[in-house]
Amino acid sequence: MTLITPTRLSDGRELIYFDAHESSATRHRDAAATRDARELPARGPAGTARYDALTGEWIAVAAHRQSRTHLPPADQCPLCPTTPSNLSEIPASDYEVVVFENRFSSFGPDLGDLPAAPAWGTTTTAYGRCEVVAFDSAHEGSFGSLQPERARTVIDAWAQRTEALSAMPGIRQVFCFENRGADIGVTLLHPHGQIYAYPFIPPRAATLAGKAAEFFEASDGRQTLMGHALAAERQSGERMVIEGEHFSAFVPFAARWPLEVHLVPHRQVADIAGLTGEERDELTTVYLELLGRLDALYPTPTPYIAAWQQAPVDAALRPASYLHLQLTSPRRAADKLKFLAGSEAAMGAFINDTTPEKVADALRSASPATARKDQA
């Protein structure tokens, strides 16, 4: 069982320790040992959100993020445990997994509802919340380099935060994700991910939820769209990468990116919080294997975005929505990246330089054990 210990940083931001061991949790309950000794200035006001009437989308304006930390040396890392010479964001001498409110937040900390009938020129507060998830106290790595026990604790942290953030006023979508690699735009080498709690349903999530609802209604509530796709992929086997008891991973039939894999539970569940203990156990194993296979494709670690597509908070959309991970990478060869050109960036019409079937075959043939050894 994961033990949860909440506290506050000196500027009032919430920080939560997630521990698999009672000894660690006991240390984190010691207020003196985990007190934030920094005298941080008061948090500034939230950013703004502007409505794009041409697309119906909300755009966050967060100019204060220009001053955020960028690739600091190891002895100045804000995600490492605090030492006398480095008073970091985590005021403890060691930790397992930590979640805290982002100091350079794109959304929040104010909570509230966006205008119900926005028009051209509408500007409002960028309500919501952004959190950082530090996967481990080690300075370098990623989710794929974690030991299984630590990875399992991260999954529990995602589940707890998904449930807590979904219950906050005005939140309509919770998004857990990890950016890995400088080519993706990572600004901290420390193994970490983020959680965004949006005051709206983002465009990609809205599209997925809309198509899922259409399919669900057409089947009179008997079948989900992702469940249908999963069954077809498992029957075909052509694009399957991993098949477990509770989870399967496959390259999608219409993959957009040179490397793209969907990791899907066999049971329809709306979000990570809805997974059972057994499902979370297998997710730990399958996810680590999948990342190991991805890294085994080339001599160097592969940059990626690991995006958990969860159901919107709206109760009406949850029965049709289906939790899944979208793991994507722009890497199309050992020394080449795919950049979004005119068709993709301007029109949203993707052109894939590889075939899903060849990518699936390469991932099946890759050796995850070798990759994890290289990461260590």
C-alpha angles and dihedrals in degrees: 000000000000114000118218125208119178125197140153134252120227093266093051100260116144119247124185128194117211113197134179091195128064091217091061093045091050091056091049092052088062101098093197094052094049101037114132102240094191120103097221120185118251114278114268124235121285120266123251136257123217124201118231102210091188093065104016090240132131118232120200117222109204107162090161089072090073088084097052121127115278123199097320121192116266094258090057099042111139092209099053119095115277118268130178089262097041117043096190134183088270110066097200132094090232139356144177106217126350133187122192140163112271113252089211098045124180091199129031154313083183116075126209147108125290118235111286095220108031121179137183109310096024112149124176142156115297093238121192139066138273122200135185120221113205104202097196142352092248112106099228134037141066138240090285092059094055123109111247094252092054093045089053090054090052090054090052089050091052090050095049094046092046090055095043096045093045089059094055119106115269097007113136104167135024118202124189115191147155126214111201125191138020090262088065092050101260112170098188126052093202112107104261147130136198141234122211121195106197128202088217138035106264117235097255093047091046091053092049093046092047095051091044091052092049092052093044092052093046089056091048090245095303100111140030124220095233090045088054092049092047092051091050093049093048091049093048096041090191095115100026117125105171130008119190137164095269105012139040132190123207141160105250119247092240100034114178099197131059087245116029130151132174118212108200135179115234090228121065108248127162100221146351091273089064095060118109123234091258091050092050090050092055092041088059092055098041095045093051090048091050093051089047091054091049091054092046092064095078138023092254132048114279120239113232148161114229107199123184108211105206130175118271115256090248105110093215092062099045102079091060098038120094126203114236142151120240108202111189136172132182090214109120098167139003091275103021136082130194113238121197105255130186098295095048102034099039103029104023089233107137125210114196119212093201136046120247091228094057092046091051091050091051092050092048089052095047121102111232092187091062092048094052090049089053091050094052 
